[in-house]
Amino acid sequence: MGDILIKILVCFIAGAGAGIGTGFAGMSAAAVIGPMLITFLGVPAYDAVGIGLVSDVLASLVSAYTYKKSGNLDVKNSLPLLVSVLICTMIGSFVASFLPEQAMSGTMQIALIIIGLRFLLKPVTKTREQLEESSPKARLIKAIIGGVFVGFICGFVGAGGGMMLLLVLTSFLGYPMHLAVGTSVFIMAFTALTGGVSHFMIGGLPDVLSLVLCVVFTLLWARIAAKIANKAEAKTLNRVVGIVMIVTSVVILAVNYL
């Protein structure tokens, strides 16, 4: 009984952290759930990442739906980005199979801390009007290039998808903050589904109770966070995104290297 209560508590905390990160910042749930399950429940790393990815799917979809209701989701223009991300994630994974494990994981977390500081110190102030002034052809080319970059990095490192997508959407494609987060979680739902299905096809079904608990708790908190985020001012959302990025990266670095 005690073991089950501990499992419920760990999954609740992991799901809360993952859901808040997804709803507010478009962060991948696997970035929080994986390290938590590995460290505190002894779940095998491969299974933990798979549970995180599956938790990501519903959390990202419900977050995307919440952002869409507030007009903060760009499905049409995000499709080229989505396709290029999926293709290049597979290419990056193939390349990574020839390199030592976690060859770039520490570097990725440090990069995400720097990106988080960027959102804190230099908030995204772009407007929807400024985005629409840009050429559709230029946006298409930038979306494909950005997708190639994000997909390869995600496949190579195995993490950072939501954060890298957010960076590309805001800094490279010129999306305003709310629209960028909504579009990011929409794309992430498909990348997480692809990754989660691949994990379970290769490694089999993980611990069912942990899977169900993480999915439910992440979904619940993602819904709450997304509703709050859509009502927040852009400057406030920038600060929250920056803090979530920095705290998550520091925790992951601590779990992996201390």
Wavefront OBJ file of the C-alpha trace (Angstrom):
o trace
v 0.000 0.000 0.000
v 2.844 2.373 0.900
v 4.538 1.786 -2.457
v 1.328 2.614 -4.307
v 0.868 5.870 -2.356
v 4.464 6.870 -3.125
v 3.884 6.084 -6.800
v 0.698 8.199 -6.822
v 2.520 11.104 -5.109
v 5.504 11.013 -7.492
v 3.237 10.772 -10.547
v 1.111 13.645 -9.236
v 4.142 15.911 -8.783
v 5.591 14.843 -12.149
v 2.229 15.339 -13.877
v 1.749 18.752 -12.242
v 5.202 19.931 -13.329
v 4.769 18.532 -16.829
v 1.234 19.873 -17.248
v 2.114 23.372 -16.038
v 5.166 23.390 -18.317
v 3.083 22.258 -21.298
v 0.167 24.617 -20.721
v 2.254 27.695 -19.964
v 5.399 27.199 -22.022
v 4.731 24.482 -24.600
v 7.315 22.318 -22.862
v 7.547 18.578 -23.510
v 6.077 16.555 -20.626
v 8.806 13.943 -21.110
v 11.396 16.500 -19.953
v 9.839 16.459 -16.464
v 8.180 13.039 -16.180
v 11.181 11.045 -17.436
v 13.721 12.242 -14.817
v 11.113 12.077 -12.010
v 10.106 8.461 -12.710
v 13.700 7.352 -13.192
v 14.979 9.050 -10.027
v 12.178 8.425 -7.527
v 10.460 5.246 -8.772
v 13.351 3.456 -10.455
v 11.468 3.183 -13.762
v 13.784 2.132 -16.633
v 14.840 5.183 -18.646
v 13.336 3.942 -21.911
v 9.943 3.267 -20.274
v 10.013 6.601 -18.417
v 10.558 8.559 -21.628
v 7.746 6.599 -23.319
v 5.351 7.400 -20.448
v 6.353 11.061 -20.707
v 5.727 11.131 -24.449
v 2.286 9.515 -24.184
v 1.375 11.934 -21.358
v 2.462 14.691 -23.722
v -0.053 13.733 -26.419
v -3.311 14.419 -24.558
v -1.827 17.310 -22.555
v -0.643 19.011 -25.745
v -3.958 18.408 -27.524
v -6.051 19.843 -24.671
v -3.658 22.799 -24.387
v -3.822 23.391 -28.157
v -7.638 23.265 -28.029
v -7.667 25.810 -25.186
v -5.349 28.134 -27.116
v -7.453 27.659 -30.273
v -10.618 28.797 -28.443
v -8.791 32.034 -27.661
v -7.635 32.394 -31.277
v -4.039 31.515 -30.433
v -3.403 28.591 -32.789
v -2.098 28.748 -36.372
v -2.822 25.317 -37.870
v -2.528 26.175 -41.567
v 0.911 27.819 -41.467
v 2.272 25.310 -38.937
v 1.831 22.256 -41.193
v 5.128 22.710 -43.162
v 6.918 23.111 -39.820
v 5.213 19.979 -38.446
v 6.136 17.819 -41.469
v 9.780 18.930 -41.527
v 10.083 18.389 -37.756
v 8.750 14.818 -37.990
v 11.013 13.882 -40.922
v 14.163 15.369 -39.415
v 13.460 13.901 -35.977
v 13.785 10.453 -37.557
v 17.001 11.495 -39.334
v 18.424 12.913 -36.091
v 17.548 9.712 -34.213
v 19.335 7.639 -36.856
v 22.487 9.795 -36.602
v 22.353 9.675 -32.793
v 22.345 5.864 -32.838
v 26.014 5.992 -33.897
v 27.090 8.262 -31.031
v 27.508 7.746 -27.264
v 24.333 8.162 -25.188
v 23.663 11.678 -23.877
v 26.479 13.078 -25.993
v 24.690 16.413 -26.150
v 22.147 16.257 -23.306
v 24.078 18.532 -20.941
v 24.719 20.985 -23.748
v 20.995 21.041 -24.557
v 20.019 21.853 -20.966
v 22.541 24.700 -20.833
v 21.182 25.995 -24.149
v 17.644 25.911 -22.744
v 18.768 27.909 -19.683
v 20.168 30.548 -22.048
v 16.909 30.546 -24.040
v 14.964 30.907 -20.783
v 17.060 33.926 -19.824
v 16.329 35.382 -23.248
v 12.565 35.255 -22.593
v 13.090 36.818 -19.151
v 15.425 39.614 -20.210
v 14.090 40.301 -23.720
v 10.383 39.404 -23.854
v 8.710 38.641 -27.188
v 6.711 41.739 -28.158
v 5.715 40.830 -31.722
v 2.056 41.303 -32.671
v -0.209 39.306 -34.994
v -0.311 42.275 -37.368
v 3.491 42.261 -37.708
v 3.406 38.521 -38.424
v 0.822 38.930 -41.183
v 2.895 41.658 -42.835
v 5.606 39.132 -43.705
v 5.560 37.331 -47.062
v 3.747 33.928 -47.077
v 6.570 32.507 -49.203
v 9.195 33.731 -46.745
v 7.198 32.234 -43.843
v 6.999 28.887 -45.663
v 10.767 28.764 -46.283
v 11.505 29.779 -42.695
v 9.052 27.162 -41.374
v 10.779 24.369 -43.302
v 14.267 25.507 -42.256
v 13.128 25.860 -38.641
v 11.519 22.418 -38.725
v 14.704 20.835 -40.056
v 16.679 22.448 -37.223
v 14.232 21.511 -34.441
v 13.600 17.996 -35.758
v 17.267 17.118 -36.092
v 18.118 18.475 -32.630
v 15.176 16.625 -31.026
v 16.025 13.358 -32.733
v 19.726 13.708 -31.972
v 19.376 14.701 -28.303
v 16.017 13.103 -27.544
v 14.640 16.190 -25.773
v 13.946 19.888 -26.044
v 11.260 19.760 -28.729
v 8.730 22.130 -27.194
v 11.309 24.673 -26.121
v 13.134 24.653 -29.456
v 9.831 24.984 -31.316
v 8.916 27.977 -29.181
v 12.277 29.604 -29.918
v 11.867 29.065 -33.682
v 8.274 30.337 -33.711
v 9.057 33.509 -31.746
v 12.579 34.444 -32.842
v 12.719 33.017 -36.373
v 9.122 33.154 -37.614
v 8.066 36.240 -35.641
v 5.035 34.777 -33.840
v 3.546 36.676 -30.869
v 3.974 34.770 -27.593
v 0.463 33.362 -27.094
v 0.176 32.244 -30.725
v 3.643 30.671 -30.536
v 2.820 28.593 -27.435
v -0.527 27.439 -28.873
v 1.045 26.449 -32.187
v 3.986 24.790 -30.412
v 1.762 22.474 -28.326
v -0.283 21.598 -31.424
v 2.852 20.423 -33.256
v 4.175 18.709 -30.143
v 1.078 16.513 -29.862
v 2.009 14.839 -33.158
v 5.736 14.548 -32.427
v 4.970 13.063 -28.988
v 2.490 10.579 -30.494
v 5.096 9.446 -33.035
v 7.747 9.081 -30.339
v 5.450 7.374 -27.820
v 4.144 4.790 -30.280
v 7.704 4.042 -31.422
v 8.810 3.539 -27.811
v 6.031 1.084 -27.003
v 6.416 -0.825 -30.267
v 10.110 -1.323 -29.547
v 10.141 -1.685 -25.759
v 6.662 -2.981 -24.964
v 4.080 -1.583 -22.542
v 5.521 0.061 -19.373
v 4.017 0.009 -15.863
v 0.309 0.637 -16.550
v -0.482 2.377 -13.243
v 2.363 4.887 -13.678
v 1.290 5.478 -17.275
v -2.370 6.133 -16.382
v -1.522 8.354 -13.407
v 0.939 10.486 -15.377
v -1.450 10.871 -18.319
v -4.359 11.938 -16.059
v -2.376 14.342 -13.852
v -0.525 15.918 -16.795
v -3.790 16.393 -18.696
v -5.471 18.008 -15.676
v -2.667 20.494 -14.983
v -2.090 21.294 -18.660
v -5.753 22.285 -18.993
v -5.561 24.533 -15.917
v -2.256 26.130 -16.999
v -3.407 26.749 -20.581
v -6.580 28.504 -19.390
v -4.567 30.791 -17.112
v -1.890 31.427 -19.771
v -4.437 32.574 -22.358
v -5.671 35.268 -19.962
v -2.186 36.436 -19.010
v -0.432 39.418 -20.582
v 2.310 38.625 -23.104
v 5.018 40.033 -20.805
v 3.831 37.836 -17.927
v 3.748 34.771 -20.180
v 7.327 35.536 -21.297
v 8.455 35.564 -17.674
v 6.658 32.316 -16.842
v 8.110 30.585 -19.928
v 11.622 31.771 -19.036
v 11.325 30.607 -15.430
v 9.878 27.210 -16.438
v 12.731 26.669 -18.920
v 15.463 27.590 -16.439
v 14.077 25.662 -13.464
v 13.387 22.523 -15.526
v 16.863 22.542 -17.098
v 18.595 23.093 -13.745
v 16.630 20.224 -12.159
v 17.423 17.860 -15.052
v 21.125 18.782 -14.891
v 21.097 18.158 -11.135
v 19.359 14.780 -11.522
v 21.762 13.649 -14.263
v 25.077 14.910 -12.928
v 24.877 15.326 -9.116
l 1 2 3 4 5 6 7 8 9 10 11 12 13 14 15 16 17 18 19 20 21 22 23 24 25 26 27 28 29 30 31 32 33 34 35 36 37 38 39 40 41 42 43 44 45 46 47 48 49 50 51 52 53 54 55 56 57 58 59 60 61 62 63 64 65 66 67 68 69 70 71 72 73 74 75 76 77 78 79 80 81 82 83 84 85 86 87 88 89 90 91 92 93 94 95 96 97 98 99 100 101 102 103 104 105 106 107 108 109 110 111 112 113 114 115 116 117 118 119 120 121 122 123 124 125 126 127 128 129 130 131 132 133 134 135 136 137 138 139 140 141 142 143 144 145 146 147 148 149 150 151 152 153 154 155 156 157 158 159 160 161 162 163 164 165 166 167 168 169 170 171 172 173 174 175 176 177 178 179 180 181 182 183 184 185 186 187 188 189 190 191 192 193 194 195 196 197 198 199 200 201 202 203 204 205 206 207 208 209 210 211 212 213 214 215 216 217 218 219 220 221 222 223 224 225 226 227 228 229 230 231 232 233 234 235 236 237 238 239 240 241 242 243 244 245 246 247 248 249 250 251 252 253 254 255 256 257 258
